[in-house]
Amino acid sequence: MNFCNKCGSKLINGICPNCSKIKKNKKKSKIIIISLVFIVVIFSGVFFYLKSTVKSEKEIALSFSNSISSSNPEELSKILYCNDSSLPINKSNSTILIDYFNQNPSKFSSINDDFKKGNYKDTDSPLSIEEVRKDFFLIPVYKVVVKPSFIKVKTDLKDAKVQIGDETFGDLTKKDELGPLMPGNYTIKSEISNSYLNKSENIEVNTFKSSNQEISIFDNFIKVNITSDIPDAELYVNNKDTGVKIKDAKTFGPIDPNSIIYGVSTDGDKKIISNKYDVNSSSNININFAEAKASEANFKKDLYVLLRNYSSDFAYAVNTNSFNYIENYLEFDSPIYKKQKKVVPEIHSKDIRENFESTEILNYTFNNDTNTGEVTCNEIYSIGKGINVPKRQEFKNTYTFKKLANGSLVLTDIKD
């Protein structure tokens, strides 16, 4: 009888039942089979568990219907999906979709009915139910896929800005496309604001009907061709300095057609304002200062006449103790009216006699909006007391004045 040299077991047909390779292989096979069965059981359990948690197309359609009907953006955002990761699927964007369907119930009914019938893909709708991925390479995951919307904004105004919700977009001449956006209704708020323009407008856009929309903002703005007999004059629009000389604004704009433009030129210390022009009246405007210059010359002449006559008659008033000589040059009950009514008899009582010789306007200002101004002049009188020989004296006086409704000028005060 033979025995195994390793373990001492009795050999069967010359083979040890414990140490032979045949038995070892049988043991290994059993272990492998048991392991495979265990893996299959575990994988099957995980697979069926995950499959039970993933919604089918029909269940996604039902969740969509319930989320819209109950206006629940949080639940809706769980089943929405967009291939463009730049469009965030969140509560805010889901609310936009819900608001659209609340405003357009017939559109919701149409899409909802299609989903219920199993028509999950409609080329005319920005919403469809599709498989977006496979979990574990086997389990299909379905979502309501959103086709993002884009709005192209056309404008020639570099300073224009548009706002959607809380987001503002500027310099639309460089980037003119807004999006991606959730399909829905949007109010596009546009604004242009610079040194001479301040205008805004709202445009309603429905991106659900079409995912690619195009709008034009301030498209009624126009360009104007500007010339002038004083090219170096400053260009003003709506009473605001544009910071541009007329010679540099041969083609100016785009500009609101309801704007008023004019030029301002400097002559010494005086500003000459041209006539004002309505942009809507013509695309070719010649800003002419000839009339303004003539008007300014006439105005200065009228002011000089007022001052000369007043100064001349002031001497008569003092010499004769007659205030009425000058009261027509003064605004009734104004500061200068009260002062001179008191001064005339005081000077006369001192036996002072005056003789007016000349007056010269040194400078003046005038506000066309208030019809008031200020003038400084140099007045020359010969003044004597009693029988003494009169002496030539100069006075530098500053007056305020007013232009009355009839166009005449009156003095309102004399500065000390």
C-alpha positions in Angstrom: 0.0 0.0 0.0 1.3 3.4 -1.0 1.0 6.6 1.0 1.6 10.2 0.1 5.0 11.5 1.0 3.7 15.0 1.8 0.6 14.3 3.9 0.7 10.6 4.6 -2.7 10.0 3.0 -3.4 6.7 1.2 -2.9 7.0 -2.5 -5.8 6.0 -4.8 -4.6 4.8 -8.1 -1.3 6.4 -7.2 -2.9 9.9 -6.6 -3.2 11.7 -3.3 -6.7 12.8 -2.8 -5.5 15.8 -0.7 -2.5 17.1 -2.5 -3.4 16.4 -6.1 -3.9 19.3 -8.6 -7.3 17.9 -9.5 -8.8 18.7 -6.1 -7.2 22.1 -5.9 -8.7 23.0 -9.3 -12.2 21.8 -8.0 -11.9 24.0 -5.0 -10.9 27.0 -7.1 -13.8 26.4 -9.5 -16.3 26.4 -6.6 -14.9 29.7 -5.2 -15.1 31.3 -8.6 -18.6 30.2 -9.2 -19.7 31.4 -5.8 -18.1 34.7 -6.3 -19.7 35.2 -9.7 -23.1 34.4 -8.3 -22.6 36.9 -5.5 -21.5 39.6 -8.0 -24.4 38.9 -10.3 -26.8 39.1 -7.3 -25.3 42.3 -6.0 -25.2 44.0 -9.5 -28.8 42.9 -10.2 -30.0 44.3 -7.0 -28.2 47.6 -7.6 -29.5 47.7 -11.2 -33.1 47.1 -10.3 -32.9 49.5 -7.4 -31.5 52.3 -9.6 -33.9 51.5 -12.4 -36.7 51.8 -9.9 -35.5 55.3 -8.9 -35.2 56.6 -12.5 -38.3 57.9 -14.1 -39.6 56.7 -17.4 -40.7 59.0 -20.2 -44.3 58.7 -19.1 -43.4 59.5 -15.5 -41.3 62.6 -16.6 -44.3 63.8 -18.6 -46.5 63.4 -15.5 -44.0 65.3 -13.3 -43.8 68.1 -15.9 -47.6 68.4 -15.9 -47.8 68.5 -12.1 -44.9 71.0 -11.7 -46.5 73.4 -14.1 -50.0 73.0 -12.8 -48.9 73.6 -9.2 -46.4 76.3 -10.1 -43.6 74.5 -8.5 -40.2 75.7 -9.9 -38.1 73.6 -7.6 -39.7 70.3 -8.7 -39.6 71.5 -12.3 -35.9 72.2 -12.2 -35.3 68.6 -11.2 -36.6 67.3 -14.5 -35.3 70.0 -16.9 -32.1 69.7 -18.9 -30.2 71.8 -21.4 -27.4 70.7 -23.6 -25.9 74.2 -23.3 -24.4 74.3 -19.8 -24.3 78.2 -20.0 -28.1 78.1 -19.3 -28.4 77.2 -15.6 -31.3 75.0 -14.7 -32.5 76.5 -11.4 -35.5 77.9 -9.6 -35.2 81.3 -11.3 -35.2 80.0 -14.8 -37.8 77.4 -14.1 -40.1 80.2 -12.9 -39.7 81.9 -16.2 -41.1 78.8 -17.9 -43.9 78.5 -15.4 -44.9 82.2 -15.8 -45.0 81.7 -19.6 -47.4 78.8 -19.3 -49.5 80.6 -16.8 -49.9 83.5 -19.3 -50.4 81.0 -22.2 -52.5 78.1 -20.9 -53.4 76.9 -24.3 -49.7 76.4 -25.1 -49.3 74.3 -22.0 -52.3 72.2 -22.8 -51.0 71.5 -26.3 -47.6 70.4 -25.1 -49.0 68.5 -22.1 -51.5 66.6 -24.4 -48.6 65.6 -26.7 -46.6 64.3 -23.8 -49.5 62.3 -22.5 -50.0 60.7 -26.0 -46.3 59.8 -26.1 -45.4 62.5 -28.6 -42.3 63.5 -26.7 -40.6 65.3 -29.5 -42.2 68.2 -31.4 -39.9 70.2 -33.7 -42.1 73.3 -33.2 -41.7 73.3 -29.4 -38.5 74.2 -27.5 -39.4 71.4 -25.0 -39.0 67.6 -25.6 -38.6 64.5 -23.5 -35.4 62.8 -24.4 -32.8 60.4 -23.0 -30.0 62.6 -21.8 -27.6 59.8 -20.6 -27.3 56.2 -19.4 -26.4 55.4 -15.8 -24.0 52.5 -15.6 -24.1 52.3 -19.4 -27.5 50.6 -19.1 -30.2 52.6 -17.4 -31.6 55.4 -19.6 -32.2 58.7 -17.9 -35.0 60.9 -19.3 -35.5 64.7 -18.9 -37.5 67.5 -20.3 -34.9 68.9 -22.7 -34.9 72.7 -23.1 -33.9 74.3 -26.4 -32.2 77.6 -25.3 -33.2 80.9 -26.7 -31.1 83.8 -28.0 -31.9 87.4 -28.7 -29.8 89.4 -31.1 -29.9 93.2 -30.5 -29.3 95.6 -33.3 -28.1 99.1 -32.6 -25.6 101.7 -33.9 -25.3 103.3 -30.4 -22.2 102.2 -28.6 -23.4 103.7 -25.4 -26.7 101.7 -25.5 -27.3 99.2 -22.8 -30.0 96.5 -22.4 -31.2 94.8 -19.2 -33.0 91.5 -18.8 -34.0 90.9 -15.2 -31.1 91.9 -13.1 -28.5 91.4 -15.8 -27.2 94.3 -17.8 -25.4 94.1 -21.2 -23.3 97.0 -22.5 -21.4 97.9 -25.7 -23.8 96.0 -28.0 -21.7 96.9 -31.0 -19.2 94.3 -29.8 -21.4 91.6 -28.5 -25.0 91.8 -29.7 -26.4 88.4 -28.7 -28.1 87.8 -25.4 -28.4 84.3 -24.1 -28.7 81.4 -23.7 -32.2 82.1 -22.2 -35.0 80.0 -20.9 -37.9 80.0 -23.4 -40.5 82.5 -22.2 -41.6 86.1 -22.2 -39.0 88.8 -21.6 -39.1 92.6 -21.2 -35.9 94.0 -22.8 -35.2 97.4 -21.1 -32.9 99.5 -23.3 -31.2 102.7 -22.3 -28.9 105.3 -23.8 -27.3 107.8 -21.6 -24.4 110.2 -22.3 -23.6 113.8 -22.1 -26.5 114.9 -24.3 -28.8 111.9 -24.5 -30.9 110.2 -21.9 -33.6 107.9 -23.3 -35.1 104.5 -22.5 -37.5 102.1 -24.0 -39.0 98.6 -23.3 -39.5 95.9 -25.9 -41.5 92.7 -25.2 -40.0 89.5 -26.6 -41.5 86.0 -26.8 -38.6 83.5 -27.1 -40.9 80.5 -26.8 -42.3 81.0 -30.3 -38.8 81.2 -31.8 -35.5 80.4 -30.2 -33.6 83.0 -32.2 -35.1 86.5 -32.0 -33.8 89.8 -33.4 -34.8 93.2 -32.1 -33.7 96.7 -32.9 -33.4 99.4 -30.3 -33.5 103.1 -30.9 -33.9 102.3 -34.6 -35.6 105.7 -35.1 -32.4 107.5 -34.3 -30.9 109.3 -37.3 -27.6 110.9 -38.4 -27.5 114.5 -39.4 -25.0 116.4 -41.6 -24.0 119.6 -39.8 -22.2 122.6 -41.2 -21.7 126.2 -39.8 -20.3 129.6 -40.6 -18.3 129.2 -37.4 -16.7 125.7 -37.6 -14.9 126.0 -34.3 -18.2 126.5 -32.4 -19.2 123.9 -29.8 -22.1 121.7 -30.7 -25.0 121.5 -28.2 -27.8 118.9 -28.1 -30.8 119.4 -25.9 -29.0 122.1 -24.0 -26.1 119.8 -23.3 -22.5 120.3 -24.5 -21.5 117.4 -26.6 -17.8 118.2 -26.2 -17.5 118.2 -30.0 -16.8 121.1 -32.3 -19.1 121.5 -35.3 -16.2 121.0 -37.7 -15.7 117.5 -36.2 -19.4 116.7 -36.4 -20.0 116.8 -40.1 -22.0 113.5 -39.8 -23.3 113.5 -36.2 -25.3 110.7 -34.5 -27.2 108.5 -34.3 -29.4 111.0 -32.4 -33.0 111.1 -31.3 -35.0 112.9 -34.0 -36.8 114.9 -31.4 -33.6 116.6 -30.3 -32.8 120.3 -30.5 -29.3 121.2 -31.6 -27.4 124.5 -31.8 -24.0 126.0 -31.6 -22.2 128.1 -29.0 -19.3 130.4 -30.0 -17.1 132.5 -27.9 -16.5 136.2 -28.8 -14.1 137.6 -26.2 -15.8 136.9 -22.9 -19.2 136.6 -24.5 -20.9 133.4 -25.6 -22.9 133.7 -28.7 -25.7 131.1 -29.1 -26.9 130.3 -32.6 -30.5 129.7 -33.6 -31.9 126.4 -32.4 -32.7 123.6 -34.9 -35.2 120.8 -34.7 -33.3 117.6 -35.9 -36.6 116.1 -37.1 -37.0 118.9 -39.6 -34.0 118.0 -41.8 -31.0 115.6 -42.0 -28.9 118.6 -43.3 -28.5 121.4 -40.8 -26.5 124.6 -41.3 -25.9 126.2 -37.9 -25.8 129.9 -38.8 -24.5 132.5 -36.3 -25.3 135.5 -38.5 -28.7 136.1 -37.0 -27.3 135.4 -33.5 -24.5 137.9 -34.0 -26.9 140.6 -35.3 -29.3 139.9 -32.4 -26.4 140.1 -30.0 -25.3 143.4 -31.5 -28.8 144.8 -31.3 -29.1 143.6 -27.7 -25.8 145.2 -26.7 -27.0 148.4 -28.4 -30.2 148.4 -26.5 -28.3 147.8 -23.3 -26.0 150.7 -24.0 -28.9 153.0 -24.8 -30.5 152.1 -21.5 -27.3 152.8 -19.5 -26.4 156.0 -21.4 -29.9 157.5 -21.0 -30.1 156.4 -17.4 -26.7 157.9 -16.5 -27.5 161.1 -18.4 -30.9 161.5 -16.7 -29.5 160.6 -13.4 -27.4 163.8 -13.6 -30.6 165.8 -14.4 -32.4 164.0 -11.5 -29.7 165.1 -9.0 -29.5 168.6 -10.4 -33.2 169.2 -10.2 -34.0 166.9 -7.3 -36.5 165.1 -9.6 -36.4 161.3 -9.2 -39.0 160.9 -11.9 -36.3 161.6 -14.6 -34.9 158.1 -14.0 -37.8 156.0 -12.7 -38.8 154.7 -16.1 -35.3 153.1 -16.5 -35.8 151.2 -13.2 -38.1 148.2 -12.3 -40.7 149.5 -10.0 -40.1 148.9 -6.3 -36.8 147.0 -7.2 -33.7 147.5 -5.0 -32.2 150.1 -7.4 -35.6 151.9 -7.5 -35.6 152.2 -3.7 -31.9 153.2 -3.5 -32.0 155.9 -6.1 -35.2 157.4 -4.9 -33.4 158.0 -1.6 -30.0 158.9 -3.1 -31.2 161.6 -5.5 -32.5 164.1 -2.9 -29.5 163.3 -0.6 -27.0 164.3 -3.3 -29.0 167.3 -4.3 -29.2 168.5 -0.7 -25.4 168.6 -0.5 -25.3 171.2 -3.3 -23.6 168.7 -5.6 -24.2 169.2 -9.4 -23.4 166.6 -12.0 -22.9 166.6 -15.8 -22.9 163.3 -17.6 -20.1 162.8 -20.2 -20.0 159.2 -21.3 -20.5 155.5 -20.5 -18.7 152.4 -21.8 -19.9 148.8 -21.4 -17.0 146.7 -20.1 -18.7 143.4 -20.0 -22.1 141.9 -19.5 -23.9 138.5 -19.2 -27.5 137.6 -20.1 -29.5 134.5 -19.3 -32.1 133.8 -22.0 -34.0 131.4 -19.8 -34.5 133.9 -17.0 -34.3 137.0 -19.1 -32.0 138.5 -16.5 -28.4 139.8 -16.8 -25.6 141.7 -15.3 -23.5 144.5 -16.8 -20.4 146.4 -15.7 -19.7 149.8 -17.2 -17.4 152.7 -16.8 -19.2 156.1 -16.3 -17.7 159.5 -16.6 -19.2 162.6 -15.0 -18.1 166.2 -14.3 -19.0 166.8 -10.7 -18.9 170.1 -8.7 -20.1 171.4 -5.4 -21.6 174.9 -5.2 -19.5 177.4 -7.1 -16.5 175.2 -7.3 -15.2 174.2 -10.7 -16.5 170.7 -11.7 -14.0 167.9 -11.8 -14.0 164.9 -14.1 -14.7 161.7 -12.2 -14.9 158.1 -13.4 -17.1 155.4 -11.8 -17.1 151.7 -12.4 -20.6 150.4 -11.7 -22.2 147.0 -11.9 -25.9 146.7 -12.5 -28.4 143.9 -12.8 -31.1 144.2 -15.4 -34.2 142.4 -16.7 -35.8 142.0 -20.1 -39.5 142.6 -20.0 -42.2 140.8 -22.0 -42.3 143.7 -24.5 -38.6 143.4 -25.1 -37.5 146.5 -23.3 -34.8 146.5 -20.6 -34.9 147.9 -17.1 -32.4 148.1 -14.3 -33.1 146.1 -11.1 -30.2 146.8 -8.8 -26.8 148.5 -8.5 -24.1 146.6 -6.7 -22.1 148.4 -4.0 
